[in-house]
Amino acid sequence: MKNLVKILALTATLALSACVGGGGVGRYSVKALAPKNPNNVSVKVSTSTQHVYVMEGDRLLMAVQGTVGIGGSTGSGSYRIMEKVKNKRRVSEPGAGYPMAYWCAWKPAYGFHEGFVHPTPRSHGCIRLHREAAARFFALVKIGTPVHIASTQPEDKKYGHTVRKLDQSRDPDPPMAEMMSPNWFRDPAGPLLVHE
């Protein structure tokens, strides 16, 4: 009986870590290159593909799938990162207190942040990123980093094929106690940026 309990506990732990860590498809990992000149970093978002590219001039630092807003609510245009808050939580109802870790706003109430990534637009205008991507995005950008949002980007043709697809649409929320803990905001293991 003890062995059965151990096996069930291990199975539950593995199932939860797969849901939270990688959309139920193995472990999701993201490679992000450290910029040589942080002042040359920019962000390009393609709303048609939901791809987010972090560039340093013509050099690709990171390319990931995100989730953009339904009905075009993410909008388009050129902006700059205006606010960064690693430990941000939702303040409005419903869902006050829900973590929106690694918040990087490009305009009031619109930001990149950690959240479930869906294969189709799903947010209310923000751009959700997987935790592994959100932590690295936060490390790559600074206040003033340019953000360009459009239906398509030139990077779609050049780098779109390298973006790993995610579908966390069926993943359950982690337990509320875990999400409300200050430990929720711990960085993923290992270095966030790779120096090459």
Secondary structure, DSSP 8 states (H G I E B T S, - for coil): -HHHHHHHHHHHHHHHHHHHHHTTSS------B--S-GGGEEEEEETTTTEEEEEETTEEEEEEEEE-BGGGTT--EEEE--EEETT-B--SSSSTT-B--SEEEEETTEEEEE----SS--BSS-EEE-HHHHHHHHHH--TT-EEEEES--THHHHHGGGS-----TT-----HHHHHSGGGG---SS-SSB--
